[in-house]
Amino acid sequence: MTKKEKLVMKYLCLKCQKKKTYLISPQEIAEHLSKKFVLSVAEIDEIMVKLSDENYIDFVVSESKKGYYYCVTLKKCGQTFEADAKKQRKILMLLILRSMFLATVSFVFGIILKIIFKGG
């Protein structure tokens, strides 16, 4: 999943958490992400289709006088997206800490061995 897709998914999770289905415009998504990325409506359409294909959301395009809107419903994967992302970050941090610990232990063990064999 690309960075843009993750940001769109986070926004959809934020908007759709209280309701089962939420009506949202592509302009609303683009406006929310404008601080980090500039997205065209075509890019947002592609992202929405990809998120749907990856089983995160269900959406239907609804026409109105002001343009079109997405009727978005989070699927099970979409509902657990935030929790899964937190879990992945936690696992990554634990791996980094474990690697740092093992590197430190190896360094200390190497120094001890050096002292033992130099002294003898």
Backbone as a printed PyTorch tensor [residue, N CA C, xyz], in Angstrom:
tensor([[[  0.8510,  -1.1810,   0.0000],
         [  0.0000,   0.0000,   0.0000],
         [  0.8930,   1.2390,   0.0000]],

        [[  0.6050,   2.1730,  -0.8890],
         [  1.4080,   3.3900,  -0.9950],
         [  1.0650,   4.3630,   0.1410]],

        [[  1.9050,   5.3780,   0.2730],
         [  1.6910,   6.3730,   1.3200],
         [  0.3670,   7.1190,   1.1140]],

        [[  0.0650,   7.4390,  -0.1380],
         [ -1.1870,   8.1390,  -0.4420],
         [ -2.3840,   7.2660,  -0.0830]],

        [[ -2.2950,   5.9840,  -0.4210],
         [ -3.4000,   5.0650,  -0.1070],
         [ -3.5940,   4.9420,   1.3990]],

        [[ -2.4910,   4.8880,   2.1340],
         [ -2.5880,   4.8090,   3.6020],
         [ -3.2640,   6.0530,   4.1680]],

        [[ -2.8780,   7.2190,   3.6470],
         [ -3.4740,   8.4700,   4.1450],
         [ -4.9630,   8.5440,   3.8220]],

        [[ -5.3480,   8.1130,   2.6220],
         [ -6.7650,   8.0960,   2.2640],
         [ -7.5020,   7.1170,   3.1710]],

        [[ -6.9060,   5.9560,   3.4110],
         [ -7.5470,   4.9490,   4.2600],
         [ -7.6920,   5.4560,   5.6940]],

        [[ -6.6780,   6.1410,   6.2110],
         [ -6.7680,   6.7080,   7.5610],
         [ -7.9080,   7.7290,   7.6440]],

        [[ -8.0190,   8.5460,   6.6060],
         [ -9.0850,   9.5430,   6.5830],
         [-10.4540,   8.8750,   6.5290]],

        [[-10.5810,   7.8440,   5.7080],
         [-11.8520,   7.1220,   5.6210],
         [-12.2020,   6.4570,   6.9520]],

        [[-11.1940,   5.9030,   7.6300],
         [-11.4350,   5.2990,   8.9550],
         [-11.9100,   6.3470,   9.9450]],

        [[-11.3190,   7.5230,   9.8770],
         [-11.7050,   8.6190,  10.7610],
         [-13.1520,   9.0500,  10.5000]],

        [[-13.5160,   9.1700,   9.2350],
         [-14.8520,   9.6260,   8.8780],
         [-15.9300,   8.5620,   9.0860]],

        [[-15.6030,   7.3160,   8.8170],
         [-16.6170,   6.2540,   8.7980],
         [-16.7480,   5.5050,  10.1220]],

        [[-16.0600,   5.9180,  11.1520],
         [-16.0820,   5.1470,  12.3900],
         [-17.4250,   5.1980,  13.1110]],

        [[-18.1580,   6.2780,  13.0040],
         [-19.4100,   6.3880,  13.7480],
         [-20.6100,   5.8780,  12.9570]],

        [[-20.5050,   5.8960,  11.6540],
         [-21.6150,   5.4530,  10.8120],
         [-21.2000,   4.2160,  10.0320]],

        [[-22.1680,   3.4510,   9.6250],
         [-21.8620,   2.2910,   8.7880],
         [-21.5020,   2.7250,   7.3740]],

        [[-22.2470,   3.6690,   6.8190],
         [-21.9790,   4.1840,   5.4760],
         [-21.8520,   5.6980,   5.5660]],

        [[-20.8760,   6.2280,   4.8600],
         [-20.6310,   7.6680,   4.9230],
         [-20.5540,   8.2300,   3.5120]],

        [[-21.1360,   9.3880,   3.3110],
         [-21.1280,  10.0830,   2.0250],
         [-19.9780,  11.0850,   2.0430]],

        [[-19.0420,  10.9390,   1.1060],
         [-17.8660,  11.8050,   1.0860],
         [-17.5000,  12.1410,  -0.3610]],

        [[-17.0890,  13.3720,  -0.5770],
         [-16.7300,  13.8030,  -1.9360],
         [-15.2230,  13.6370,  -2.1540]],

        [[-14.8130,  13.4560,  -3.4060],
         [-13.3740,  13.3880,  -3.7010],
         [-12.6650,  14.6870,  -3.3130]],

        [[-13.3760,  15.8230,  -3.4400],
         [-12.7850,  17.1060,  -3.0700],
         [-12.5020,  17.1730,  -1.5670]],

        [[-13.3720,  16.5730,  -0.7700],
         [-13.1780,  16.5450,   0.6760],
         [-11.9230,  15.7470,   1.0370]],

        [[-11.7240,  14.6240,   0.3630],
         [-10.5280,  13.8080,   0.5880],
         [ -9.2880,  14.5840,   0.1620]],

        [[ -9.3350,  15.1970,  -1.0300],
         [ -8.1930,  15.9660,  -1.5390],
         [ -7.8560,  17.1340,  -0.6200]],

        [[ -8.8790,  17.8000,  -0.1080],
         [ -8.6680,  18.9300,   0.7980],
         [ -7.9900,  18.4700,   2.0930]],

        [[ -8.4250,  17.3260,   2.6080],
         [ -7.8430,  16.8080,   3.8480],
         [ -6.3720,  16.4320,   3.6530]],

        [[ -6.0360,  15.8710,   2.4950],
         [ -4.6660,  15.4260,   2.2390],
         [ -3.7820,  16.5040,   1.6240]],

        [[ -4.3310,  17.6880,   1.3910],
         [ -3.5840,  18.7430,   0.6970],
         [ -2.3490,  19.2190,   1.4670]],

        [[ -2.2990,  18.9840,   2.7720],
         [ -1.1270,  19.3910,   3.5540],
         [  0.0930,  18.5410,   3.2160]],

        [[ -0.1430,  17.2720,   2.8440],
         [  0.9600,  16.3630,   2.5540],
         [  1.1210,  16.0780,   1.0670]],

        [[  0.0060,  15.9260,   0.3520],
         [  0.0390,  15.5900,  -1.0680],
         [ -1.0220,  16.3950,  -1.8160]],

        [[ -0.7520,  16.6080,  -3.0910],
         [ -1.7600,  17.1940,  -3.9630],
         [ -2.2960,  16.0430,  -4.8100]],

        [[ -3.5710,  15.7450,  -4.6290],
         [ -4.1900,  14.6390,  -5.3570],
         [ -5.2680,  15.1650,  -6.2930]],

        [[ -5.2810,  14.6260,  -7.4980],
         [ -6.3600,  14.9680,  -8.4260],
         [ -7.5390,  14.0470,  -8.1510]],

        [[ -8.6840,  14.4120,  -8.6880],
         [ -9.8730,  13.5890,  -8.5180],
         [ -9.6540,  12.2140,  -9.1670]],

        [[ -8.9410,  12.1970, -10.2930],
         [ -8.6550,  10.9240, -10.9750],
         [ -7.7960,  10.0140, -10.0930]],

        [[ -6.7980,  10.5900,  -9.4130],
         [ -5.9580,   9.8030,  -8.5040],
         [ -6.7810,   9.2440,  -7.3400]],

        [[ -7.6690,  10.0630,  -6.8140],
         [ -8.5180,   9.6220,  -5.7050],
         [ -9.4290,   8.4870,  -6.1670]],

        [[ -9.9560,   8.6190,  -7.3990],
         [-10.7800,   7.5370,  -7.9570],
         [ -9.9910,   6.2260,  -8.0230]],

        [[ -8.7440,   6.3130,  -8.5030],
         [ -7.8890,   5.1220,  -8.6030],
         [ -7.6210,   4.5270,  -7.2250]],

        [[ -7.3370,   5.3800,  -6.2610],
         [ -7.0650,   4.9130,  -4.9000],
         [ -8.2920,   4.2240,  -4.3190]],

        [[ -9.4620,   4.8080,  -4.5320],
         [-10.6940,   4.2110,  -4.0130],
         [-10.9370,   2.8310,  -4.6240]],

        [[-10.7010,   2.7100,  -5.9260],
         [-10.8650,   1.4110,  -6.5870],
         [ -9.8680,   0.4010,  -6.0360]],

        [[ -8.6370,   0.8450,  -5.8410],
         [ -7.6090,  -0.0640,  -5.3140],
         [ -7.9440,  -0.5120,  -3.8860]],

        [[ -8.3910,   0.4100,  -3.0480],
         [ -8.7770,   0.0520,  -1.6840],
         [ -9.9620,  -0.9190,  -1.6890]],

        [[-10.8410,  -0.7410,  -2.6350],
         [-11.9730,  -1.6560,  -2.7760],
         [-11.4960,  -3.0330,  -3.2310]],

        [[-10.5650,  -3.0480,  -4.1990],
         [-10.0140,  -4.3220,  -4.6880],
         [ -9.2470,  -5.0680,  -3.5990]],

        [[ -8.5900,  -4.3090,  -2.7010],
         [ -7.8170,  -4.9220,  -1.6220],
         [ -8.6910,  -5.2660,  -0.4110]],

        [[-10.0020,  -5.1070,  -0.5700],
         [-10.9830,  -5.5390,   0.4350],
         [-10.9940,  -4.6770,   1.7010]],

        [[-10.6480,  -3.3960,   1.5770],
         [-10.7170,  -2.4870,   2.7150],
         [-12.0700,  -1.7720,   2.7830]],

        [[-12.6050,  -1.4270,   1.6120],
         [-13.8520,  -0.6580,   1.5850],
         [-14.7900,  -1.1840,   0.4980]],

        [[-16.0480,  -0.8260,   0.6670],
         [-17.0520,  -0.9280,  -0.3920],
         [-17.4660,   0.5000,  -0.6810]],

        [[-17.5780,   0.8570,  -1.9510],
         [-18.0610,   2.1980,  -2.2410],
         [-18.8780,   2.2030,  -3.5240]],

        [[-19.7990,   3.1350,  -3.5640],
         [-20.6440,   3.3490,  -4.7300],
         [-20.5650,   4.8390,  -5.0580]],

        [[-20.4830,   5.1560,  -6.3310],
         [-20.4510,   6.5570,  -6.7430],
         [-21.8860,   7.0510,  -6.8870]],

        [[-22.1600,   8.1850,  -6.2530],
         [-23.5080,   8.7570,  -6.2650],
         [-23.4440,  10.1500,  -6.8750]],

        [[-24.2500,  10.3920,  -7.8810],
         [-24.2710,  11.6970,  -8.5680],
         [-25.1820,  12.6770,  -7.8380]],

        [[-24.7890,  13.9470,  -7.8360],
         [-25.6420,  15.0030,  -7.2880],
         [-25.4350,  16.2660,  -8.1150]],

        [[-26.1480,  17.3130,  -7.7900],
         [-26.0280,  18.5670,  -8.5330],
         [-24.6460,  19.2030,  -8.3380]],

        [[-24.0410,  18.9600,  -7.1960],
         [-22.7360,  19.5560,  -6.8750],
         [-21.5630,  18.6830,  -7.3090]],

        [[-21.7910,  17.6150,  -8.0340],
         [-20.7290,  16.7090,  -8.4410],
         [-21.0790,  15.3020,  -8.0060]],

        [[-20.0690,  14.5080,  -7.7850],
         [-20.3600,  13.1600,  -7.3200],
         [-19.7250,  12.8930,  -5.9630]],

        [[-20.3030,  11.9300,  -5.2860],
         [-19.8610,  11.5460,  -3.9480],
         [-19.6490,  10.0440,  -3.9160]],

        [[-18.8560,   9.6190,  -2.9530],
         [-18.6950,   8.1880,  -2.6920],
         [-19.5630,   7.8310,  -1.4950]],

        [[-20.3080,   6.7540,  -1.6020],
         [-20.9860,   6.1730,  -0.4500],
         [-20.0540,   5.0730,   0.0400]],

        [[-19.3240,   5.3230,   1.1280],
         [-18.2560,   4.4360,   1.5850],
         [-18.6950,   3.6240,   2.7960]],

        [[-18.4200,   2.3360,   2.7530],
         [-18.6230,   1.4420,   3.8840],
         [-17.3160,   0.7040,   4.1260]],

        [[-16.8490,   0.7040,   5.3680],
         [-15.6250,  -0.0230,   5.6920],
         [-15.9200,  -1.5110,   5.7910]],

        [[-15.0690,  -2.3030,   5.1560],
         [-15.1560,  -3.7540,   5.3200],
         [-14.3730,  -4.1270,   6.5750]],

        [[-14.3350,  -5.3990,   6.8850],
         [-13.6630,  -5.8440,   8.1080],
         [-12.1920,  -5.4110,   8.1450]],

        [[-11.4830,  -5.5740,   7.0250],
         [-10.0770,  -5.1390,   6.9600],
         [ -9.9560,  -3.6320,   7.1730]],

        [[-10.9100,  -2.8900,   6.6530],
         [-10.9000,  -1.4410,   6.8180],
         [-11.1620,  -1.0200,   8.2460]],

        [[-12.0380,  -1.7610,   8.9270],
         [-12.3490,  -1.4340,  10.3190],
         [-11.1620,  -1.6950,  11.2370]],

        [[-10.3250,  -2.6600,  10.9000],
         [ -9.1650,  -2.9810,  11.7370],
         [ -7.8740,  -2.3400,  11.2200]],

        [[ -7.9810,  -1.4730,  10.2080],
         [ -6.8000,  -0.8670,   9.5840],
         [ -5.9210,  -0.1350,  10.5890]],

        [[ -6.5170,   0.7270,  11.4100],
         [ -5.7410,   1.5010,  12.3930],
         [ -5.0600,   0.5920,  13.4110]],

        [[ -5.7850,  -0.3860,  13.9280],
         [ -5.2240,  -1.3090,  14.9160],
         [ -4.0920,  -2.1300,  14.3020]],

        [[ -4.2770,  -2.5740,  13.0700],
         [ -3.2310,  -3.3440,  12.3880],
         [ -1.9790,  -2.5000,  12.1610]],

        [[ -2.1660,  -1.2370,  11.8020],
         [ -1.0300,  -0.3410,  11.5750],
         [ -0.2570,  -0.1170,  12.8820]],

        [[ -0.9790,   0.0630,  13.9860],
         [ -0.3210,   0.2290,  15.2880],
         [  0.4530,  -1.0300,  15.6690]],

        [[ -0.1500,  -2.1780,  15.4110],
         [  0.5040,  -3.4420,  15.7360],
         [  1.7870,  -3.6140,  14.9230]],

        [[  1.7610,  -3.2540,  13.6440],
         [  2.9500,  -3.3500,  12.8000],
         [  4.0550,  -2.4100,  13.2810]],

        [[  3.6830,  -1.1830,  13.6850],
         [  4.6830,  -0.2450,  14.2140],
         [  5.2980,  -0.7860,  15.4990]],

        [[  4.4780,  -1.3910,  16.3540],
         [  4.9750,  -1.9430,  17.6170],
         [  5.9460,  -3.0900,  17.3460]],

        [[  5.6050,  -3.9640,  16.4220],
         [  6.4820,  -5.0850,  16.0670],
         [  7.8030,  -4.5680,  15.5060]],

        [[  7.7410,  -3.5530,  14.6570],
         [  8.9520,  -2.9750,  14.0850],
         [  9.8420,  -2.3830,  15.1780]],

        [[  9.2470,  -1.6640,  16.1120],
         [ 10.0350,  -1.0770,  17.2030],
         [ 10.6820,  -2.1620,  18.0620]],

        [[  9.9510,  -3.2410,  18.3390],
         [ 10.5120,  -4.3400,  19.1180],
         [ 11.6780,  -4.9970,  18.3920]],

        [[ 11.5640,  -5.1490,  17.0720],
         [ 12.6720,  -5.7160,  16.2950],
         [ 13.9080,  -4.8180,  16.3470]],

        [[ 13.6920,  -3.5160,  16.2470],
         [ 14.8130,  -2.5740,  16.3110],
         [ 15.4760,  -2.6280,  17.6900]],

        [[ 14.6600,  -2.6100,  18.7440],
         [ 15.2180,  -2.6750,  20.0990],
         [ 15.9670,  -3.9800,  20.3430]],

        [[ 15.4090,  -5.0900,  19.8480],
         [ 16.0770,  -6.3880,  20.0230],
         [ 17.4070,  -6.3980,  19.2850]],

        [[ 17.4380,  -5.8490,  18.0860],
         [ 18.6790,  -5.7920,  17.3150],
         [ 19.7290,  -4.9350,  18.0150]],

        [[ 19.2990,  -3.8050,  18.5660],
         [ 20.2360,  -2.9470,  19.2920],
         [ 20.7700,  -3.6640,  20.5270]],

        [[ 19.9040,  -4.3710,  21.2510],
         [ 20.3210,  -5.1120,  22.4340],
         [ 21.3380,  -6.1940,  22.0630]],

        [[ 21.0460,  -6.9540,  21.0170],
         [ 21.9630,  -8.0200,  20.6050],
         [ 23.3020,  -7.4630,  20.1240]],

        [[ 23.2880,  -6.3340,  19.4460],
         [ 24.5320,  -5.7070,  19.0090],
         [ 25.3580,  -5.2580,  20.2130]],

        [[ 24.7030,  -4.7000,  21.2090],
         [ 25.4000,  -4.2630,  22.4190],
         [ 25.9910,  -5.4540,  23.1670]],

        [[ 25.2160,  -6.5160,  23.3240],
         [ 25.7030,  -7.7210,  24.0070],
         [ 26.8840,  -8.3130,  23.2540]],

        [[ 26.8190,  -8.3650,  21.9220],
         [ 27.9230,  -8.8980,  21.1200],
         [ 29.1820,  -8.0530,  21.3000]],

        [[ 29.0110,  -6.7310,  21.3270],
         [ 30.1470,  -5.8360,  21.4980],
         [ 30.8130,  -6.0520,  22.8620]],

        [[ 29.9830,  -6.0980,  23.8990],
         [ 30.5090,  -6.3040,  25.2540],
         [ 31.1790,  -7.6690,  25.3540]],

        [[ 30.5660,  -8.6900,  24.8040],
         [ 31.1320, -10.0350,  24.8330],
         [ 32.4740, -10.0640,  24.0930]],

        [[ 32.5770,  -9.3590,  22.9670],
         [ 33.8370,  -9.2760,  22.2150],
         [ 34.9250,  -8.6060,  23.0320]],

        [[ 34.5790,  -7.5430,  23.7420],
         [ 35.5700,  -6.8510,  24.5790],
         [ 36.0450,  -7.7790,  25.7100]],

        [[ 35.1170,  -8.4860,  26.3340],
         [ 35.4930,  -9.4180,  27.4100],
         [ 36.4270, -10.5060,  26.8790]],

        [[ 36.1210, -11.0750,  25.7370],
         [ 36.9830, -12.1050,  25.1490],
         [ 38.3610, -11.5390,  24.8120]],

        [[ 38.4010, -10.3140,  24.3130],
         [ 39.6680,  -9.6700,  23.9690],
         [ 40.5200,  -9.5050,  25.2370]],

        [[ 39.8960,  -9.0740,  26.3270],
         [ 40.6200,  -8.8720,  27.5980],
         [ 41.1350, -10.2060,  28.1130]],

        [[ 40.2980, -11.2420,  28.0520],
         [ 40.6930, -12.5680,  28.5570],
         [ 41.8970, -13.1130,  27.7750]],

        [[ 41.8540, -13.0620,  26.4650],
         [ 42.9190, -13.6640,  25.6560],
         [ 44.1640, -12.7980,  25.5560]],

        [[ 44.0530, -11.4850,  25.7510],
         [ 45.2400, -10.6320,  25.7730],
         [ 45.9800, -10.7950,  27.0970]],

        [[ 45.2050, -10.9370,  28.1630],
         [ 45.8030, -11.0150,  29.4930],
         [ 46.5040, -12.3400,  29.7480]],

        [[ 46.0860, -13.4110,  29.0520],
         [ 46.6140, -14.7360,  29.3290],
         [ 47.7970, -15.1070,  28.5880]]])
